[in-house]
């Protein structure tokens, strides 16, 4: 029997159900955790819908630049970072006691972690936000990588202090008007370099990416204002596993990271009051909404990959989590939020992560994840 395609009229009820379900979840979080947390979930949903709906991401555009000299996606990322910077720098200066930037020290573990992350994200074609979005949209590789990403994040946090003891500079931050000007100049220089080496016909940002950059920037600023900190991904994933480990009797007091007062408090609190967890849940949910809206359901087929490709997905997921914790974030928490709030570690992360991506794109054919060139 041949399946009958669902008509637009036949999709009205399921789509209304999707909208009603999203509103109900936001309302429930607002009632049980507070309006602030319901708003953060809404921001996460908005980001997830934008990333999936307008195909705005990080791993794919970096791959396009490396393989085809197409900088359009990275230019959109730089534009979004610049837009956030213009708002975030004055906000941080005016509300120093209420808002904090994504600040971290530059060190051996940080740079090495960013390099490994860059390679691993190309293996699974998803960074931190990308893995969440891929899983939410039903992508089998993303669904497999995500739980191992979370496990790796927990393991990296457990060992973080040992790695940071290898040596790091003090936290270096660009601040105020002069810091904003320097940040914008650096973004422009990177954009100019990308344009100089771009292949013909790739030097313009497509309209959908211009819209996506503006929406993501607005939502990222909203996250900074509502959460009091920039948009991040990695911490929430590690927290989920830490809560699970604690629930089965694991003593986390031996970890300097999880024994720290702030982290210990989050272990004892509801996940619905952790700002990073809420936006992560929102990213997954937003991607699900867009994918289900398009197709009436999640129907991505399982790709026919060799066993070594599935093993590589598991290993890459673990490395994504572990390395991003050492690097103080992924493309979102370190690159995007770090640079847009003035932390110089974001620039080092960008350089090291891009270098790692150059290795990662060459690993995919060898791992059987795509045809050899």
C-alpha positions as CSV (number, residue, x, y, z in Angstrom):
1,X,0.0,0.0,0.0
2,X,1.3,3.4,-1.0
3,X,1.5,6.0,1.8
4,X,-0.7,9.1,1.2
5,X,1.2,12.3,1.8
6,X,-0.2,14.5,4.5
7,X,-1.8,17.6,3.1
8,X,-1.4,21.1,4.5
9,X,-4.9,20.9,5.9
10,X,-4.1,17.5,7.5
11,X,-1.1,19.1,9.3
12,X,-3.1,21.9,11.0
13,X,-4.1,19.9,14.0
14,X,-0.6,18.4,14.7
15,X,0.9,21.9,14.3
16,X,-1.6,23.4,16.6
17,X,-0.7,20.6,19.0
18,X,3.0,21.5,18.8
19,X,2.3,25.1,19.6
20,X,0.0,24.2,22.5
21,X,2.5,21.7,23.9
22,X,5.3,24.3,23.8
23,X,3.1,26.9,25.5
24,X,2.1,24.4,28.1
25,X,5.6,23.4,28.9
26,X,6.7,27.1,29.2
27,X,3.7,27.8,31.5
28,X,4.5,24.7,33.7
29,X,8.1,25.8,34.1
30,X,7.0,29.4,34.9
31,X,4.6,28.1,37.6
32,X,6.8,25.6,39.3
33,X,10.2,27.3,38.9
34,X,9.4,31.0,38.3
35,X,8.7,33.3,35.4
36,X,12.4,34.0,34.9
37,X,13.0,30.3,34.2
38,X,10.0,30.1,31.9
39,X,11.5,33.0,30.0
40,X,14.9,31.3,29.7
41,X,13.2,28.2,28.3
42,X,11.5,30.4,25.8
43,X,14.8,31.9,24.8
44,X,16.3,28.4,24.3
45,X,13.3,27.4,22.2
46,X,13.8,30.5,20.1
47,X,17.5,29.7,19.5
48,X,16.8,26.1,18.7
49,X,14.1,27.0,16.2
50,X,16.4,29.6,14.6
51,X,19.3,27.2,14.3
52,X,17.2,24.4,12.8
53,X,14.8,26.6,10.8
54,X,17.4,28.9,9.2
55,X,20.2,26.4,9.2
56,X,22.5,28.5,11.2
57,X,25.3,26.7,12.9
58,X,29.1,26.4,13.5
59,X,30.5,23.0,12.4
60,X,29.0,23.1,8.9
61,X,30.2,26.7,8.0
62,X,33.7,25.9,9.3
63,X,33.7,22.8,7.1
64,X,32.5,24.8,4.1
65,X,35.4,27.2,4.6
66,X,38.0,24.5,4.9
67,X,36.8,22.4,2.0
68,X,35.3,24.9,-0.4
69,X,36.6,28.3,0.7
70,X,33.0,29.4,1.4
71,X,33.1,31.9,4.3
72,X,29.5,32.9,4.2
73,X,28.5,30.9,7.3
74,X,31.5,32.1,9.4
75,X,30.8,35.7,8.3
76,X,27.3,35.3,9.7
77,X,28.7,34.0,12.9
78,X,31.1,37.0,13.1
79,X,28.2,39.4,12.4
80,X,26.1,37.8,15.2
81,X,29.1,38.1,17.6
82,X,29.6,41.8,16.7
83,X,25.9,42.5,17.2
84,X,26.0,41.0,20.7
85,X,29.2,42.8,21.5
86,X,27.7,46.2,20.8
87,X,25.0,45.6,23.4
88,X,26.9,43.3,25.9
89,X,30.0,45.6,26.5
90,X,27.9,48.5,27.7
91,X,25.6,46.3,29.7
92,X,28.5,44.6,31.5
93,X,30.1,48.0,32.2
94,X,26.9,49.4,33.6
95,X,25.8,46.3,35.6
96,X,29.1,44.9,36.9
97,X,27.5,43.4,40.0
98,X,24.6,41.8,38.2
99,X,25.9,40.6,34.9
100,X,29.1,38.5,34.1
101,X,30.8,37.7,30.9
102,X,32.1,34.4,29.6
103,X,35.5,34.9,31.0
104,X,38.2,32.2,31.3
105,X,42.0,32.0,31.4
106,X,44.2,31.1,28.4
107,X,46.2,27.9,29.2
108,X,47.6,24.7,27.8
109,X,44.5,22.7,28.6
110,X,42.2,25.4,27.3
111,X,44.0,25.6,23.9
112,X,44.4,21.8,23.6
113,X,40.8,21.2,24.5
114,X,39.6,23.6,21.8
115,X,41.8,21.9,19.2
116,X,40.4,18.4,20.1
117,X,36.9,19.8,20.2
118,X,37.3,21.3,16.7
119,X,38.3,17.9,15.3
120,X,35.6,16.0,17.1
121,X,32.8,18.3,16.1
122,X,33.6,17.8,12.4
123,X,33.5,14.0,12.9
124,X,29.8,14.2,14.1
125,X,29.1,17.5,12.2
126,X,27.9,19.2,15.4
127,X,29.3,21.4,18.0
128,X,27.7,21.9,21.4
129,X,24.6,23.6,20.1
130,X,24.7,21.6,16.9
131,X,24.6,18.3,18.7
132,X,21.6,19.4,20.7
133,X,19.8,20.7,17.6
134,X,20.7,17.5,15.6
135,X,19.4,15.3,18.4
136,X,16.2,17.4,18.7
137,X,15.5,17.1,15.0
138,X,15.9,13.3,15.1
139,X,19.4,13.0,13.5
140,X,20.6,9.5,14.4
141,X,24.3,10.6,14.7
142,X,23.3,13.5,17.0
143,X,21.0,11.3,19.1
144,X,23.9,8.9,19.7
145,X,26.6,11.6,20.3
146,X,24.5,13.6,22.8
147,X,24.5,11.3,25.8
148,X,28.2,10.7,25.4
149,X,28.8,14.4,25.1
150,X,27.1,14.8,28.5
151,X,29.2,12.0,30.0
152,X,32.4,13.5,28.6
153,X,31.4,17.0,30.0
154,X,31.0,15.5,33.5
155,X,34.3,13.6,33.3
156,X,36.1,16.8,32.1
157,X,34.6,18.8,34.9
158,X,35.7,16.1,37.4
159,X,39.3,16.4,36.3
160,X,39.3,20.1,35.4
161,X,41.4,21.4,38.2
162,X,44.2,18.9,37.5
163,X,44.3,20.1,33.9
164,X,44.3,23.8,34.8
165,X,47.2,23.2,37.1
166,X,49.3,22.6,34.0
167,X,49.6,26.3,33.7
168,X,47.4,29.3,32.5
169,X,47.6,33.0,32.2
170,X,45.4,35.3,34.3
171,X,42.0,36.0,32.8
172,X,42.4,38.7,30.2
173,X,39.3,40.7,29.3
174,X,38.7,43.6,26.9
175,X,36.3,46.1,28.6
176,X,34.5,49.4,28.0
177,X,34.4,51.4,24.9
178,X,38.0,50.7,24.0
179,X,37.5,47.0,24.4
180,X,34.5,47.1,22.2
181,X,36.3,48.9,19.5
182,X,39.2,46.4,19.6
183,X,36.7,43.5,19.4
184,X,34.9,45.0,16.4
185,X,38.2,45.7,14.7
186,X,39.4,42.1,15.2
187,X,36.1,40.7,13.9
188,X,36.5,42.9,10.8
189,X,40.1,41.8,10.3
190,X,39.0,38.1,10.5
191,X,36.2,38.8,8.0
192,X,38.5,40.6,5.7
193,X,41.0,37.6,5.7
194,X,38.2,35.2,5.0
195,X,36.9,37.3,2.1
196,X,40.4,37.6,0.7
197,X,40.8,33.8,0.4
198,X,37.1,33.1,-0.5
199,X,36.2,31.2,-3.7
200,X,34.3,33.3,-6.3
201,X,30.6,33.6,-5.6
202,X,30.8,33.0,-1.9
203,X,31.6,36.4,-0.5
204,X,28.0,37.4,0.4
205,X,26.0,36.3,3.4
206,X,22.7,34.6,2.3
207,X,19.6,36.4,3.4
208,X,18.5,33.5,5.7
209,X,21.8,33.7,7.6
210,X,21.5,37.5,8.0
211,X,18.1,36.9,9.6
212,X,19.5,34.1,11.7
213,X,22.5,36.2,12.9
214,X,20.2,39.0,14.0
215,X,17.7,36.7,15.8
216,X,20.4,34.6,17.5
217,X,22.2,37.9,18.6
218,X,18.9,39.3,20.0
219,X,18.2,36.0,21.9
220,X,21.8,35.8,23.2
221,X,21.5,39.3,24.6
222,X,18.2,38.3,26.1
223,X,19.9,35.4,27.7
224,X,22.6,37.6,29.2
225,X,20.0,40.0,30.7
226,X,17.6,37.3,32.0
227,X,20.2,34.7,33.2
228,X,22.8,37.3,34.3
229,X,25.4,35.4,32.2
230,X,26.1,34.7,28.5
231,X,24.6,31.8,26.5
232,X,26.4,28.5,27.2
233,X,25.9,24.8,26.6
234,X,28.6,22.6,28.2
235,X,27.9,23.2,31.9
236,X,24.3,22.0,31.7
237,X,25.2,18.7,30.0
238,X,27.8,17.9,32.7
239,X,25.3,18.9,35.4
240,X,22.8,16.4,34.2
241,X,25.2,13.5,34.4
242,X,26.6,14.8,37.8
243,X,23.0,14.7,39.2
244,X,22.6,11.2,37.9
245,X,25.9,10.1,39.4
246,X,25.0,11.6,42.7
247,X,21.5,10.0,42.6
248,X,23.1,6.5,42.3
249,X,25.4,7.2,45.3
250,X,28.6,8.6,43.8
251,X,30.4,10.9,46.1
252,X,31.4,14.1,44.2
253,X,33.1,15.8,47.1
254,X,36.5,14.5,45.8
255,X,36.1,16.7,42.7
256,X,37.3,20.2,43.3
257,X,34.9,21.4,40.6
258,X,31.7,19.8,42.0
259,X,32.7,20.5,45.6
260,X,32.9,24.3,44.9
261,X,30.0,26.0,46.7
262,X,28.2,27.2,43.6
263,X,28.3,23.9,41.8
264,X,27.4,21.9,44.9
265,X,24.3,24.1,45.3
266,X,23.3,23.4,41.7
267,X,23.6,19.7,42.4
268,X,21.0,20.0,45.1
269,X,18.7,22.3,43.2
270,X,16.1,21.5,40.5
271,X,17.4,21.3,37.0
272,X,14.6,23.7,36.1
273,X,16.5,26.5,38.0
274,X,19.8,25.9,36.1
275,X,20.0,28.5,33.4
276,X,22.2,26.5,31.0
277,X,20.1,23.4,31.4
278,X,17.0,25.3,30.5
279,X,18.4,26.8,27.3
280,X,19.8,23.4,26.4
281,X,16.4,21.8,26.8
282,X,15.0,24.7,24.8
283,X,17.5,24.1,21.9
284,X,16.4,20.4,21.7
285,X,12.8,21.3,21.9
286,X,13.0,24.1,19.4
287,X,14.7,21.9,16.8
288,X,12.1,19.2,17.5
289,X,9.3,21.8,16.9
290,X,10.8,22.9,13.5
291,X,11.5,19.3,12.3
292,X,8.0,18.1,13.3
293,X,6.4,21.2,11.8
294,X,8.0,20.5,8.5
295,X,7.4,16.8,8.2
296,X,4.5,16.0,10.6
297,X,6.9,13.9,12.6
298,X,10.6,12.9,13.0
299,X,11.5,10.6,10.2
300,X,15.2,10.9,9.5
301,X,16.4,7.5,8.4
302,X,19.4,5.8,10.1
303,X,22.3,6.3,7.7
304,X,24.1,3.2,6.4
305,X,27.4,3.6,8.0
306,X,30.1,1.0,8.8
307,X,30.6,-0.1,12.4
308,X,33.7,2.1,12.8
309,X,31.7,5.2,12.0
310,X,29.3,4.5,14.9
311,X,32.2,3.8,17.2
312,X,33.8,7.1,16.1
313,X,30.5,8.9,16.9
314,X,30.6,7.5,20.5
315,X,34.3,8.4,20.9
316,X,33.8,11.9,19.3
317,X,30.8,12.5,21.6
318,X,33.0,11.7,24.7
319,X,35.8,13.9,23.4
320,X,33.4,16.8,22.6
321,X,32.2,16.8,26.2
322,X,35.6,16.3,27.8
323,X,37.6,18.7,25.7
324,X,35.0,21.5,25.8
325,X,35.0,21.4,29.6
326,X,38.8,21.8,29.6
327,X,38.5,24.6,27.0
328,X,35.9,26.4,29.2
329,X,33.2,26.0,26.6
330,X,32.3,25.1,23.0
331,X,31.7,27.3,20.0
332,X,28.9,28.9,22.0
333,X,30.3,29.3,25.5
334,X,33.9,30.1,24.5
335,X,33.9,31.4,20.9
336,X,30.6,33.1,20.6
337,X,30.0,34.3,24.1
338,X,33.7,34.6,25.1
339,X,34.5,37.0,22.2
340,X,31.2,38.9,22.5
341,X,31.8,39.7,26.2
342,X,35.4,40.6,25.8
343,X,37.3,37.5,27.0
344,X,40.5,36.9,25.0
345,X,40.3,33.2,25.6
346,X,37.5,33.2,23.0
347,X,40.0,34.3,20.3
348,X,42.5,31.6,21.2
349,X,39.6,29.1,21.3
350,X,38.6,30.2,17.7
351,X,42.2,29.7,16.4
352,X,42.7,26.3,18.1
353,X,39.2,25.0,17.3
354,X,39.5,26.0,13.7
355,X,42.9,24.2,13.4
356,X,41.4,21.1,15.0
357,X,38.5,21.3,12.5
358,X,41.0,21.1,9.6
359,X,42.0,17.7,11.0
360,X,38.4,16.6,11.7
361,X,37.1,17.2,8.2
362,X,39.9,14.8,6.9
363,X,39.0,12.2,9.4
364,X,35.4,11.7,8.3
365,X,36.2,9.8,5.1
366,X,38.8,7.6,6.9
367,X,36.2,6.8,9.6
368,X,33.7,5.8,6.9
369,X,31.3,8.7,7.7
370,X,31.3,9.8,4.0
371,X,32.7,8.8,0.7
372,X,36.4,9.4,0.1
373,X,37.2,12.5,-2.1
